[in-house]
Amino acid sequence: MNKRHRVQFPKNELSGSNQDESYFYLHGTSKKRKIKFHEYDEIYQIPGLYEQIFYDRLKCISPNKVTSILESSIKQSQDNFTELRVLDLGAGNGMMGEELKKHGISRLIGVDIIPEAYEALIRDRPGIYDAYYIEDFCKLSKGKKEEIESWQCDCMVTVAALGFGDIPTKAFVNAFNIITNEGWVAFNIKDTFLDKSDETGFSTLIRELIFSKYLDIYHIERYRHRLSVDGQPLHYFAVAARKKADIPPKFMESQGIAI
Ligand SMILES: C[S@@+](CC[C@H](N)C(=O)[O-])C[C@H]1O[C@@H](n2cnc3c(N)ncnc32)[C@H](O)[C@@H]1O
């Protein structure tokens, strides 16, 4: 059991409007430190802090939600959840991996861009992943790509990691193209990202993909991902789909994604 940290959220934060700028204060023995939500390197280094902020205080339910829609989608097919070989993009300290393992899967491969994520994983959840790569998925070398491909993943998941300056569109497409055809894809994304008025990279990519020949949608659900620092619900869509084909360079160019 990790020790509880003394955490304080700023007062009068506008509800959810500046989600990517959110921060909190961590009270230490002598002084308090301001830490932004996106400073994962700082957060992961302190045992239990990530879980306390996002899961205990802000009630994030996304690993459970995305796993359950993936499971119900697979039940609509001839496939078995327990035979899945999963690539977890933006795996962090293993919250999604832990959830998937509860339901039983065959292989679990994690990827994260920062070493602190891996260090937190082996400190707090050792043995969950069969392999874990510290890589920027936008800049995979040929050798590393082949090594990850050799795991023959037939599912990719990415939870709480798309948009807001986290995983870029190119990393998502690279992971999508690494899994096998007919593989499963499950992720969550903020509800505004499916809104036509939102023209950020992820919004247009996801909207185009949903209606494309590269993906068959099995399940889309709007749900409360977590609370904002001022207690307002932040709604996301959880999406589960089946990959039909690799996303070709032509499609990426049309989305303005550098190849
Ligand atoms: C909010 S955390 C989510 C972690 C975990 N999926 C969860 O649900 O708790 C987002 C993670 O995405 C990782 N990330 C950001 N950009 C990335 C990239 N280009 N490639 C791989 N991981 C990336 C971050 O380091 C961070 O660990």
The ligand as a Gaussian input file, in Angstrom:
#p B3LYP/6-31G(d) Opt

LIG

0 1
 C       -2.269000       9.921000     -19.263000
 S       -1.006000       8.788000     -19.555000
 C       -1.977000       7.331000     -19.758000
 C       -1.288000       6.120000     -19.235000
 C       -2.146000       4.854000     -19.208000
 N       -2.585000       4.472000     -20.546000
 C       -3.346000       5.006000     -18.285000
 O       -4.479000       4.850000     -18.754000
 O       -3.167000       5.267000     -17.104000
 C       -0.430000       9.096000     -21.247000
 C        0.881000       8.356000     -21.554000
 O        1.187000       8.518000     -22.961000
 C        2.606000       8.587000     -23.072000
 N        2.986000       9.167000     -24.384000
 C        2.884000      10.449000     -24.799000
 N        3.364000      10.593000     -26.051000
 C        3.794000       9.362000     -26.455000
 C        4.388000       8.840000     -27.673000
 N        4.669000       9.634000     -28.731000
 N        4.699000       7.513000     -27.744000
 C        4.421000       6.702000     -26.676000
 N        3.855000       7.130000     -25.496000
 C        3.551000       8.442000     -25.389000
 C        2.992000       9.442000     -21.869000
 O        4.377000       9.347000     -21.534000
 C        2.060000       8.896000     -20.776000
 O        2.676000       7.863000     -20.038000

